[in-house]
Amino acid sequence: MSSEQLKNHLKRNCLGRKNAVKSPELEQALRISGNELRRQVNRLRRKKVHICSGPEGYFYAGNAGEIYATIRSLEIMARGLEHAVEGLEAALENFGEHPGGDAP
């Protein structure tokens, strides 16, 4: 399945937040894995296609507010990942100091 097919499916069937579709439903309809779906969504977003997502699922944006809400959500996720990386980097400083590599 190509990114273009996903874009067309979302644009035709999932226009606006009110028509969002959860990942498992999209995976089944398009016969792709969850990982492949996320990869394709990422590719489309990088190509400036307004694929949005939220608790309701994935959808093709119907207005700028929906895009803005998705951007905010992605920024929050990115900050969470940055904090996880920082925590693991700090863990490296003490790695191996205790038997089994774990802190007491």
N, C-alpha and C positions, 0 to 999 in steps of 0.2 A: 504494500500500500504506500502510495506516495504522499508527501506533504500536501500536494495540490488536491488530492482526493479527500484528505481530512479537512482541509480548508473548505472545499465545496460542500462537504457533508454538514459541517457546522454552520456554514452560511445559509444553507438551504433549510436545515432542520432545527437549528439551535440558535436562532437569532434573538439576542437579548437574554438577560439574566433569567427572565421568567420562563425561558425555554431551555435552561441548562440541563445537561445530561451527566449523570455520574459516570465516573471512569469505567466501572465494570460493564455498564450498559453499552458504552461506546466501544469498549474492547470487543464485546460480543458482536455488536452490529458490524464492526469493521474487520473483525477476525484478526486482531493484533493483540500483543501482550501489553500489560500496563507500562512496562519499560519502553516499549516501542512507541506507545501513545505519548508518553512524556517527552521522548526524544523528538518526535514529530512536532509536538506543540512548541518545544523550545526552538526548533528550526524555523517554524513559521513566525514566532515572535521576533526572532533575530532578523527576519526578512521584512519586519514592520507590518505583519498581518495582525490585526487586533483580535487575537484569540485570548479570551479571558477565562478566569476560573474563580471559584469561591466554594463555600460549603455545599452549594447546590450542585456543583459539577462544572463542566466545561461548557463554554458558549462563545458565539461570535458576537462581539460587542455591538450593541444597538445604539449606544451613545458614548460620549466622552467620559461621563461619570463612571461608567462601568469599567472603562480602561483605567481611569485614575484609581479606582478601588482595587483593581488587580495589581497595579504598580505598588500601592501601599502595602498590600499583602506580601508581595514578593520582597519588598524592602525589609519587612519584619522578619521574613524567613532568612534573608541574607545576613541580617544582624545576628540571628540565632546561630547560624552556621559559623560566622566569624567568632562568636563567643566559644563555640565548641572547639574550633581550631586553637584559639588562645589557651583554653583549658588543657588540651592535649599537648601543646607546646610546653606549657608549664609543667605538665606531668613528666615530660622528658627529662627535666632538670633533676628529678628525684628517681628516675627509673633505675632499677637495679640496686638501690640502697637497702632494700629490705628483702628477705627471703621470698621468693616467688614473684618479685617485682611489684608487689602491692604495698601500699602505705598501711601502717598499723591501724 
